[in-house]
Amino acid sequence: MTTQSAVPAHSGSVTNPATPAPDGLSTDGHELRPDAAALDRWVEQLLTDAPAPVDMALAARFLAGAAPVGPLLLYGASSFTVTLLEELRSFPQTAGRIIGVVDRNAKSQPFFEGLSTLTPEEAVGQEATVIIAHPRHGGEMRAVLLDLGMPTARVLSLLHDPAYAAMALDELRRSLLGDPPPCDVLVFVDTNFSILEDEALVRALPTGSAVLGVHFAPWQPYRPEAGLYTAPSFPVLDLRGSLPLLLDLLARAQPRLIYLRSHFPIYPLARLLRIHAPRSRIVHEVYDFIAWQPENVVTAFNEVTPEQLALCRLAEAQTLLDSDMIVSKRGGARWRRWLTRVADSRAAERCVMAFQHAGCVPPPAPPPPRPGPLRLLYAALLPQPRHAALVPGDYDLAGMFAHLTETGPIRIDVFNSVHEGPGQDPRFAAYQERWSAGPVRYFRRLSAAELRRRMPDYDFGWMFSEPSEITVPDKAVCLSARFVGFIAGGLPVVIDDSFELMAGLVRDFQAGVVVPQGDLEALRAAMTATDMALLHAGVRRLWRHMGACNADALARIGRLLSADDMAGTVGA
């Protein structure tokens, strides 16, 4: 992602973008409209200011021969710094020179990977060179140090260093693109944020189609072994977030179909692909539409400027016109009205609803009736406590859990999907301390496969929230990963009526219980009075419906590639 300084301020068709109302307008009355010219300027500037490839092994080798003399500080207590530190310690030229890590949250994290942490203010007082190698916030980091008075010569922004960029591009062009595999279909892989499974996508393509995967996101290194989903069987090239490498690959491969995946922040890749691969059909799988999220939540969770947010929303609107097909986990009448209002009358036809990783294995057989307390499963994002206050109705669970467990025989297990390991325990210590024992227990993230294996141990999956002054329109139109996971695992859900689309499916298929938002007594009564055998049968019916929807989406993708006239793409 570009740095803040590389993003042009937008003065086009989005004014003070805000959360959309149900009719498709933003809440301030301004309409969200595509603006190809504004996005083309963004793409042009991104190409002009493109950072070097994010490859920490190459970065360490470069620094071993080119780093300034004297002590070194690494900016950012992040996974990128962990990897760079490991690489630098393998070179005698740099191993003993790293004296600490700079981070704005240094006061709450005194040490990082065995090194002392310093605030940017403290770093300025050190006689050391600060190495910046963060692909997403490098520009802001550099600006902070310079504003504090650090001499330019003591700040090395590695990913924008011309010498490093030339070395890294030359090396990766040889190793990655020297002899690229054949490619009819180029798939942007994402091991954590995807809707349709890679292997299902391959099965839907015409026989003999050559599939090549590409991983692009610079802020998420390609680590299939650490992802939520199984790595694909086709070859994958990790382009280390390099736009020049991506353009080289497009020119060499000339794919007939591109399956693009994106999640927030919505990088303008769809527009770039339409410009530089005009004869390719483009299927854009959009994980989240930020136009349906509260602005304060988006900016707090993702640290983006208002200018970046406006451009990301334009990218969302434009891809509804540029793409031959949109795959989204959203649906319903409200969603279709918005598509038509923002793009055109055919947008709803090009946008198909799919259920995230619905799976091809039937849900397990329901467990036999069992005595004892009701067992509830919460398996989803639970943000750091400092972020939870932004959407209290969704994430202020302590009061609801305490009331339910104190007034009846109920047990609740919480698996936090963003708590990835012991290294993140300090961020979630409040949850671990609050729910360390008793009727509510807290756990770090489990893989999707392991969660599915455990679901027969529970009676219901939790999809319930308290009313809040903060409205999240996306709740009404979205099919969440949590919901799909519960159904695919054979687990009925307890859901409130603010989850409009999902609650409607639960009612239609009798796959759980639907109660008014925030009504804990209605929730308790519904759970204790229901016929579990009836609900388990409904879960299996809903699972078959999910599979049929995904099969329809996959068949449409296959037909796109089978089309004889490849010149008739939407944006050509």
C-alpha positions, 0 to 999 in steps of 0.5 A: 500500500502506498504511504500517506504522502503518495495518496492524492487528496480527492476532490471528485464525486465523494464529499465527506463519505460516510456510512451509507443509509439503507437507500444507498446514499451516504448518511450526509446526503451525498451519493457515492459514484464511480470516478475512473479519472480519479482512480486513474490518477491514483494508479499513475501515482502509485506506479510512480511512487511504487516501493521496492519489493518487501523481501526481508532476506534481500533487505538484510543482505543489502543492509549488511553491505550498505547500512551506515556505520554505527548503531541501528534502530528498527522502526515498528514492533511488527511481524516485518521487524521480527523477520528483518531482525532474524535475517540481520542477526545472521550477518556479522556486519549487522548482528551486534549493531541493533540496539533497539526497536522504535514504536509509538506504543513503546511505553506499553511494550518495553521490550520487543524480541529481546530488544528495548523499545523506544518512542520516536521522541526517544529515538531522536536522542540516540546517535543511531540510524533508524531503519524503516522497512514497513510497507504500509506505514513507512512514509508516516514513520519517516515523517514522524522522525523528521518532524521531531528533528532527526537528521535526514541522513539518520533515517533510512527508508529501505523500501524507497531506497533506489539502490535497494529497489534496483537490487531487489527487482533484478534478483526477483525478476530472475528468480520469479519471472525468469521462466513463469509457468503457463497461465490461462487463469491468474488467481490472487491468493489470500490465506486469511481473507477469501470467500470461494475456495481455491480448489473449488475454483480450479474444479469449476474451470474448463478442463486443461486450464493452466492456473497460476497463483500470485500473492501481492499484499505487501502488508501480509507476507505469504505464509500459507502454513500460518493461514486459516485455509489450506494452501492451493495446489497450483503454483504461487508466486509471491511478488512481495507487494511489487507493482513493477513485478506484477506488471511484468507478470501480466505482460508475460502471462497475458491471462484470459481470466483474472480472479482478484481477491481484495479486502480492506484497505481496497487497493486500486488493483481492479482498476490497474488490472483493467488498464494493464490487462484490458483483454482479460476477464476480471472476477473480483472477489471483494471480502468487505465493502467499506462503504457499509462500515462506520467511518470511525471504525474503519479509520481506527482499525486500519489507520487510514487518512480521510483521503485514503478512505475516499479513494478506497470507496471510489475503488469499490464503486468503480470495480462494480463497473470494471469487473466482469463479475463480483463475488461478495458475501452480501445479498438481499433487497437492500444490497441490490438497491445499493448496487444499482444506485451506485453503479448501474442497472446491471451491477446486481446481475454481475454481483453474485452472493457466495458463502465463505468457505461453505465446504463440500463435506457435509456437517457431522451427525448431530450429537445425541441429547445430553444432560447438563448446561447449554454450551455456547460457542463464540468463535470470531474477532474479539478486538483489543479492548481499546478498539472494542469500545468503538462498536460496543453493541457487538463486542461488549460481551462481558455483561451479556455472558455474565447475566446468562451464566449467572442466571442459568446453567450455561457455559460459553467458550470464546475463541478469538480469531485475531489472537494468533499466539502467545506473542499477542497475549499482552494485547488481550490480557484483559480477556484472559484474566476475566475469563480464565476459569468458570462458566466463560472460558477464553482461548486464542484462535483455532484453525477453521478445521479444528473449530469444525472438529469441536463444534459437536461439543456445543449446542449453539453458535453465538450471533447475538448483540446488544443495541448500540448508538453506533449503527453498522449497516453491513450487519443487515446484508452480510454473511459472516464467516462465523455464521457460515462456519457454524452451519458448515460445522453442523451447529445451530445458531442463536442470532438477533434480528439486527443480522437481517440477511442471516436471521432471515436464512435461519428462520427460512431453514429453521437452522437456529433461533432468532430473537430481538436484539439485546433481549437476553430473556427471550434468548434464554427462553428460545434456547431452552424451549427449542427442538434440537433435532428440528434445528439440526435438520434445518442446519443441513438444509441450509448447508445444502443451500449454501453449497448450491449458491457457491456452485452457481457462482463457480459455474458462472466463473467457468462460463466466463473463461469458456466464452469464445469472444474474449474481447467483450470484457466489461472495461475493454 
